[in-house]
Amino acid sequence: MINWLRQKRRERARVKRFEDAALRADAEVIKIGDATAGRRPFSLLIGPTNSAGQASLWARALSRHSLPSQSLRISNNPAAEWFDADMEIPRLEWTTMEGRLSLAKRVASEYDAILIESMRPLFSLHSKRDYAADRTFDDLKLLKKAKVKGAIVFHGSDIRDTAAHAKREPFSPYRHSSPELDQLQIRASEFRRAGRKAFWKGIPVFVTTPDLLLDMPRAHWLPVTIDVDNFEREGLARPCWSSSGAPKVLFQPSKGWLKSADLVSPILEKLDKEGVIELLDSQTIPHTEMASKIAQADVVIDRFDGVAGVASVEALAARRLVIANIASWAYRKAEATPPIVHATPETLEGILRKISFQRSAYENDFEAGVQYVRRWHDGSESVRRITKFLKLPEHH
């Protein structure tokens, strides 16, 4: 009994020392924020996941509009990532208290606003190993005291209600249970709860695809951004339909199960053997080579879960014909619907056969695609929305 009491006292003492250290860390961060706020050029940080390179692309767009910004990624192996970020932190370094405190001090001293991706904690100074979504609120509370504004953005599977999606969409990839899907749903449920809590706290919340507005009705759409000039330049250098042979088709799913590869690939392979299409190699390549890869194709096939992905936007910018499942339910709250040829796994074969023999009927779609991308996805619209909801200066 005496040993048990001693052990409990030692445990309480350890907890007290940790809590005291966390409070001292908070005070250091707040002091740095007070000392630097308003005394340096404006700067915004986006991270820490850089999903699909969006943090970097938004940061570049903001910087082009006189709002200097940087991207942050915390990852297990920065060298293996497809997209570069302005600030790279190895996870092993970040998980130490020293690493997290160092990041907190840097954010407080160098930035005026932050857009946090997917409710991933940046510091979690009051926890040794708890990096749950709710810890992000501790970070935002601390940053607010340090005079740093904050908002949250979700990218897709981080909050998508897979059960609701399976009910809405006949070709939903979430209709078949698996350990991976079960874990995804648990994590997404946690993030949705945290996202709703953010609304109550008055924190702006963004989502990158319109279907997510059904799961988070009070969120704001933040369009994905691409390097339009790069994709259009590659596309113009190799015009669509420049070959007299069968249409060249690209289907390159980053996650096969999410893009219904098991339903789509057999159809494409069949048409390729018949000579109706020429199916291009779908080997994984660095994203820096994607514009050139898309320019090799006449037709780009994207996802079949109801919404257009980043690949659709890139292909439209390259003046390619894009096929995807653009479900009416997914665009119910959308401000715009992309000019994409709608198909499902059931109708895809017929549509590709029609394109193969009547390709001239689709030539007018190319200019409409570029205009759509420049209106919504060149970064300008995303800058307007970030500026508006974070109440940032329009020019600085």
C-alpha positions as CSV (number, residue, x, y, z in Angstrom):
1,M,0.0,0.0,0.0
2,I,2.8,2.4,0.9
3,N,4.6,1.6,-2.4
4,W,1.4,2.2,-4.3
5,L,0.9,5.6,-2.7
6,R,4.5,6.6,-3.4
7,Q,4.1,5.6,-7.0
8,K,0.9,7.7,-7.3
9,R,2.6,10.7,-5.8
10,R,5.5,10.3,-8.2
11,E,3.1,10.1,-11.1
12,R,1.2,13.2,-10.0
13,A,4.5,15.0,-9.6
14,R,5.5,14.0,-13.2
15,V,2.1,15.2,-14.5
16,K,2.5,18.5,-12.6
17,R,6.0,19.1,-14.0
18,F,4.7,18.5,-17.5
19,E,1.8,20.8,-17.1
20,D,4.0,23.5,-15.6
21,A,6.4,23.1,-18.6
22,A,3.5,23.4,-21.0
23,L,2.2,26.5,-19.4
24,R,5.7,28.0,-19.6
25,A,5.9,27.1,-23.2
26,D,2.5,28.8,-23.9
27,A,3.8,31.9,-22.2
28,E,7.0,31.9,-24.4
29,V,4.9,31.6,-27.5
30,I,2.5,34.3,-26.5
31,K,5.3,36.6,-25.6
32,I,6.9,36.1,-29.0
33,G,3.6,36.8,-30.7
34,D,3.1,40.0,-28.7
35,A,6.6,41.2,-29.6
36,T,6.4,40.6,-33.3
37,A,2.7,41.1,-34.3
38,G,2.4,44.1,-36.6
39,R,6.1,44.7,-36.6
40,R,7.0,42.6,-39.7
41,P,5.6,42.1,-43.2
42,F,2.4,40.1,-43.4
43,S,2.8,36.3,-43.9
44,L,0.5,33.3,-43.9
45,L,1.3,29.6,-43.3
46,I,-0.6,26.6,-44.7
47,G,0.0,23.0,-43.5
48,P,0.9,20.5,-42.2
49,T,-0.1,17.9,-44.8
50,N,0.3,19.6,-48.2
51,S,-2.3,17.2,-49.5
52,A,-2.0,17.0,-53.4
53,G,0.4,19.9,-53.1
54,Q,-2.5,22.2,-52.4
55,A,-0.8,24.0,-49.5
56,S,2.1,25.0,-51.7
57,L,-0.2,26.0,-54.6
58,W,-2.4,28.1,-52.4
59,A,0.6,29.7,-50.8
60,R,2.1,30.6,-54.3
61,A,-1.3,32.0,-55.4
62,L,-1.5,34.2,-52.2
63,S,2.1,35.4,-52.7
64,R,1.3,36.4,-56.3
65,H,-1.6,38.5,-54.8
66,S,0.8,40.4,-52.5
67,L,0.0,38.1,-49.5
68,P,3.4,36.4,-48.8
69,S,2.6,32.8,-47.8
70,Q,4.4,29.5,-47.2
71,S,3.5,25.8,-47.0
72,L,4.4,23.3,-44.3
73,R,4.6,19.6,-44.3
74,I,5.3,17.3,-41.4
75,S,5.9,13.8,-42.8
76,N,7.7,10.5,-42.1
77,N,9.9,10.8,-45.1
78,P,10.0,14.3,-46.8
79,A,12.3,13.0,-49.5
80,A,9.7,10.5,-50.7
81,E,6.8,13.0,-51.0
82,W,5.5,13.9,-54.5
83,F,5.1,17.6,-53.7
84,D,7.6,20.0,-52.3
85,A,6.7,22.3,-49.4
86,D,8.4,25.5,-48.3
87,M,9.0,24.1,-44.8
88,E,9.7,20.4,-44.3
89,I,9.8,18.8,-40.8
90,P,10.5,15.1,-40.3
91,R,7.9,13.6,-38.0
92,L,10.5,12.1,-35.7
93,E,11.9,15.6,-35.1
94,W,8.4,17.0,-34.7
95,T,7.2,14.5,-32.1
96,T,9.7,15.7,-29.5
97,M,8.5,18.4,-27.2
98,E,11.5,20.5,-28.3
99,G,10.5,20.1,-32.0
100,R,6.9,21.1,-31.4
101,L,7.8,24.1,-29.2
102,S,10.3,25.2,-31.8
103,L,7.6,25.2,-34.5
104,A,5.2,27.0,-32.2
105,K,7.8,29.8,-31.6
106,R,8.5,30.0,-35.3
107,V,4.8,30.3,-36.2
108,A,4.3,33.0,-33.6
109,S,7.3,35.0,-34.7
110,E,7.0,34.8,-38.5
111,Y,3.3,34.5,-39.4
112,D,0.1,36.5,-38.9
113,A,-2.4,33.8,-40.0
114,I,-2.5,30.0,-40.5
115,L,-4.7,27.6,-42.5
116,I,-4.5,24.2,-40.8
117,E,-5.1,21.1,-43.0
118,S,-7.3,18.2,-41.9
119,M,-7.4,19.2,-38.2
120,R,-3.8,17.9,-37.8
121,P,-2.3,19.4,-34.6
122,L,0.8,21.6,-35.1
123,F,2.1,21.7,-31.6
124,S,0.0,19.9,-29.0
125,L,2.1,21.4,-26.3
126,H,-0.2,20.1,-23.5
127,S,0.1,16.5,-24.5
128,K,3.0,14.1,-24.8
129,R,1.5,11.8,-27.3
130,D,-2.1,12.8,-28.0
131,Y,-2.3,14.1,-31.6
132,A,-6.1,13.8,-32.0
133,A,-8.1,16.4,-33.9
134,D,-9.3,18.2,-30.7
135,R,-5.6,19.0,-29.9
136,T,-5.8,21.4,-32.9
137,F,-8.1,23.6,-30.9
138,D,-5.4,24.0,-28.2
139,D,-3.1,25.2,-31.0
140,L,-5.6,27.6,-32.4
141,K,-6.4,29.0,-28.9
142,L,-2.7,29.5,-28.3
143,L,-2.1,31.1,-31.6
144,K,-5.0,33.5,-31.1
145,K,-3.4,34.7,-27.9
146,A,-0.2,35.1,-29.9
147,K,-2.0,37.3,-32.4
148,V,-2.1,34.7,-35.2
149,K,-5.5,34.2,-37.0
150,G,-6.5,30.6,-37.8
151,A,-8.8,28.6,-40.1
152,I,-9.2,24.9,-41.1
153,V,-9.4,23.2,-44.4
154,F,-10.5,19.6,-45.2
155,H,-9.5,17.9,-48.4
156,G,-12.0,15.0,-48.9
157,S,-11.5,11.5,-47.3
158,D,-10.4,13.2,-44.1
159,I,-14.1,14.1,-43.3
160,R,-16.2,12.5,-46.0
161,D,-19.2,10.6,-44.5
162,T,-18.6,7.3,-46.2
163,A,-21.8,5.7,-45.0
164,A,-23.9,8.6,-46.4
165,H,-21.9,8.6,-49.6
166,A,-22.7,4.9,-50.1
167,K,-26.4,5.7,-49.8
168,R,-26.2,8.7,-52.2
169,E,-24.0,7.2,-54.9
170,P,-24.7,3.8,-56.7
171,F,-21.1,3.5,-57.6
172,S,-19.7,4.6,-54.3
173,P,-16.3,2.9,-53.5
174,Y,-17.5,2.9,-49.9
175,R,-20.2,0.3,-50.3
176,H,-17.9,-2.7,-49.5
177,S,-16.5,-2.9,-46.0
178,S,-12.8,-3.4,-45.4
179,P,-10.4,-2.8,-42.6
180,E,-9.0,0.2,-44.4
181,L,-12.5,1.7,-45.0
182,D,-13.5,1.0,-41.4
183,Q,-10.5,2.9,-40.1
184,L,-11.1,5.7,-42.6
185,Q,-14.7,6.2,-41.4
186,I,-13.7,6.2,-37.7
187,R,-11.1,8.9,-38.4
188,A,-13.5,10.9,-40.6
189,S,-16.2,10.9,-38.0
190,E,-13.7,12.3,-35.5
191,F,-12.7,15.1,-37.9
192,R,-16.4,15.9,-38.7
193,R,-17.1,16.3,-35.0
194,A,-14.1,18.6,-34.6
195,G,-15.1,20.5,-37.7
196,R,-18.6,21.2,-36.3
197,K,-17.0,22.2,-33.0
198,A,-14.9,24.7,-35.0
199,F,-18.1,26.4,-36.3
200,W,-19.3,26.9,-32.8
201,K,-16.0,28.5,-31.9
202,G,-16.3,30.9,-34.8
203,I,-13.3,29.3,-36.7
204,P,-13.6,29.5,-40.5
205,V,-13.8,26.0,-42.1
206,F,-13.1,25.2,-45.8
207,V,-13.6,22.1,-47.9
208,T,-12.1,21.5,-51.3
209,T,-14.9,19.5,-53.1
210,P,-18.6,20.5,-53.3
211,D,-19.9,17.1,-52.1
212,L,-18.3,17.8,-48.7
213,L,-20.7,20.7,-48.3
214,L,-23.4,18.0,-47.7
215,D,-21.4,16.6,-44.8
216,M,-20.3,20.1,-43.5
217,P,-23.1,22.4,-44.5
218,R,-21.6,25.5,-42.8
219,A,-18.2,25.1,-44.5
220,H,-17.0,27.3,-47.4
221,W,-15.8,25.9,-50.7
222,L,-12.1,26.5,-51.3
223,P,-11.3,25.4,-54.9
224,V,-8.3,23.3,-55.5
225,T,-5.5,25.2,-57.3
226,I,-3.3,24.0,-60.2
227,D,-0.5,25.6,-62.3
228,V,-2.8,26.3,-65.2
229,D,-0.1,27.8,-67.5
230,N,2.0,24.7,-67.2
231,F,-0.7,22.2,-68.1
232,E,-2.1,24.5,-70.9
233,R,1.4,25.0,-72.4
234,E,2.0,21.2,-72.5
235,G,-1.5,20.6,-74.0
236,L,-1.0,23.2,-76.7
237,A,2.4,21.8,-77.7
238,R,0.6,18.4,-78.3
239,P,-2.9,19.2,-79.5
240,C,-5.7,16.7,-78.7
241,W,-6.6,14.4,-81.6
242,S,-3.2,15.0,-83.3
243,S,-3.0,11.4,-84.1
244,S,-5.3,9.7,-86.7
245,G,-5.2,6.4,-84.8
246,A,-7.5,5.3,-81.9
247,P,-8.0,7.9,-79.1
248,K,-5.2,7.7,-76.5
249,V,-6.8,7.2,-73.1
250,L,-5.2,7.8,-69.7
251,F,-6.6,6.3,-66.5
252,Q,-4.1,6.8,-63.7
253,P,-5.8,6.3,-60.3
254,S,-3.6,7.2,-57.3
255,K,-5.9,5.0,-55.2
256,G,-7.4,2.3,-57.3
257,W,-10.2,1.4,-55.0
258,L,-11.3,5.0,-54.6
259,K,-11.5,5.6,-58.3
260,S,-13.3,2.3,-59.0
261,A,-10.4,0.8,-60.9
262,D,-11.8,-2.7,-60.4
263,L,-14.9,-1.7,-62.5
264,V,-13.2,0.6,-65.0
265,S,-9.9,-1.1,-65.8
266,P,-11.5,-4.3,-67.4
267,I,-13.6,-2.1,-69.7
268,L,-10.5,-0.1,-70.8
269,E,-8.5,-3.2,-71.4
270,K,-11.2,-4.8,-73.5
271,L,-11.5,-1.6,-75.7
272,D,-7.8,-1.4,-76.0
273,K,-7.6,-5.0,-77.3
274,E,-10.4,-4.3,-79.8
275,G,-8.5,-1.2,-81.1
276,V,-11.3,1.2,-80.1
277,I,-8.9,3.1,-77.8
278,E,-5.2,3.0,-77.1
279,L,-4.7,2.7,-73.3
280,L,-1.6,4.5,-72.1
281,D,0.7,3.2,-69.5
282,S,-0.6,4.1,-66.0
283,Q,2.7,3.6,-64.1
284,T,3.1,6.0,-61.2
285,I,5.2,9.0,-62.0
286,P,6.4,12.1,-60.1
287,H,3.8,14.9,-60.2
288,T,6.3,17.2,-62.0
289,E,5.9,14.9,-65.0
290,M,2.1,14.8,-64.9
291,A,1.5,17.7,-67.3
292,S,3.6,16.0,-70.0
293,K,1.9,12.6,-69.3
294,I,-1.6,14.1,-69.7
295,A,-0.5,15.8,-72.9
296,Q,0.2,12.3,-74.4
297,A,-3.5,11.5,-74.0
298,D,-6.6,12.6,-75.9
299,V,-9.0,11.4,-73.2
300,V,-8.3,11.4,-69.4
301,I,-10.6,9.3,-67.2
302,D,-10.8,10.4,-63.6
303,R,-12.8,9.2,-60.7
304,F,-16.3,7.6,-60.5
305,D,-17.3,8.5,-56.9
306,G,-19.4,11.5,-58.0
307,V,-17.0,14.5,-58.0
308,A,-14.1,15.7,-60.2
309,G,-10.7,15.4,-58.7
310,V,-7.5,17.4,-59.2
311,A,-6.6,15.2,-62.2
312,S,-9.8,16.4,-64.0
313,V,-8.9,20.0,-63.4
314,E,-5.3,19.4,-64.7
315,A,-6.6,17.6,-67.8
316,L,-9.2,20.4,-68.6
317,A,-6.4,22.9,-68.4
318,A,-4.4,20.8,-70.9
319,R,-7.4,20.9,-73.3
320,R,-8.1,17.2,-72.9
321,L,-11.5,15.5,-73.0
322,V,-12.2,14.4,-69.4
323,I,-14.6,11.6,-68.4
324,A,-15.8,11.2,-64.8
325,N,-18.9,10.6,-62.8
326,I,-20.3,14.1,-62.2
327,A,-23.2,13.1,-59.9
328,S,-26.1,15.6,-59.6
329,W,-26.3,15.0,-55.8
330,A,-22.6,15.9,-55.3
331,Y,-23.0,19.2,-57.1
332,R,-26.3,20.2,-55.4
333,K,-24.6,23.0,-53.5
334,A,-21.8,23.7,-56.0
335,E,-21.3,27.1,-57.5
336,A,-20.2,25.6,-60.8
337,T,-20.1,22.2,-62.5
338,P,-17.0,21.3,-64.6
339,P,-17.5,20.7,-68.3
340,I,-16.7,17.0,-68.1
341,V,-18.3,14.1,-70.0
342,H,-20.4,12.4,-67.4
343,A,-20.1,8.6,-67.2
344,T,-20.5,5.7,-64.8
345,P,-18.9,2.3,-65.0
346,E,-22.1,1.1,-66.7
347,T,-22.1,3.8,-69.5
348,L,-18.3,4.2,-69.9
349,E,-17.9,1.7,-72.7
350,G,-20.6,3.2,-74.9
351,I,-19.3,6.7,-74.4
352,L,-15.8,5.7,-75.4
353,R,-17.0,3.9,-78.5
354,K,-18.9,7.1,-79.5
355,I,-15.9,9.3,-78.9
356,S,-13.7,6.9,-80.9
357,F,-16.0,7.3,-84.0
358,Q,-17.3,10.9,-83.5
359,R,-14.4,12.7,-81.9
360,S,-15.2,16.0,-83.8
361,A,-18.4,16.3,-81.7
362,Y,-16.3,16.9,-78.6
363,E,-13.8,19.5,-79.9
364,N,-15.8,22.5,-78.5
365,D,-15.4,21.1,-75.0
366,F,-11.7,22.1,-74.9
367,E,-12.0,25.8,-74.7
368,A,-14.9,25.6,-72.2
369,G,-12.6,23.4,-70.0
370,V,-9.8,26.0,-70.0
371,Q,-12.2,28.8,-69.2
372,Y,-13.7,26.9,-66.3
373,V,-10.3,26.1,-64.8
374,R,-9.1,29.8,-65.1
375,R,-12.3,31.0,-63.5
376,W,-12.2,28.6,-60.5
377,H,-8.8,26.8,-60.2
378,D,-6.0,29.2,-61.1
379,G,-5.7,30.3,-57.5
380,S,-7.4,33.7,-57.8
381,E,-10.8,32.5,-56.4
382,S,-9.1,30.6,-53.6
383,V,-7.2,33.7,-52.6
384,R,-10.4,35.8,-52.5
385,R,-12.0,33.2,-50.2
386,I,-9.0,32.9,-47.9
387,T,-8.7,36.7,-47.7
388,K,-12.4,37.1,-47.0
389,F,-13.0,34.6,-44.3
390,L,-9.7,35.1,-42.5
391,K,-10.3,38.9,-42.8
392,L,-6.9,39.4,-44.3
393,P,-5.7,42.6,-46.0
394,E,-6.5,42.5,-49.7
395,H,-3.1,44.1,-50.4
396,H,-0.2,44.4,-48.1
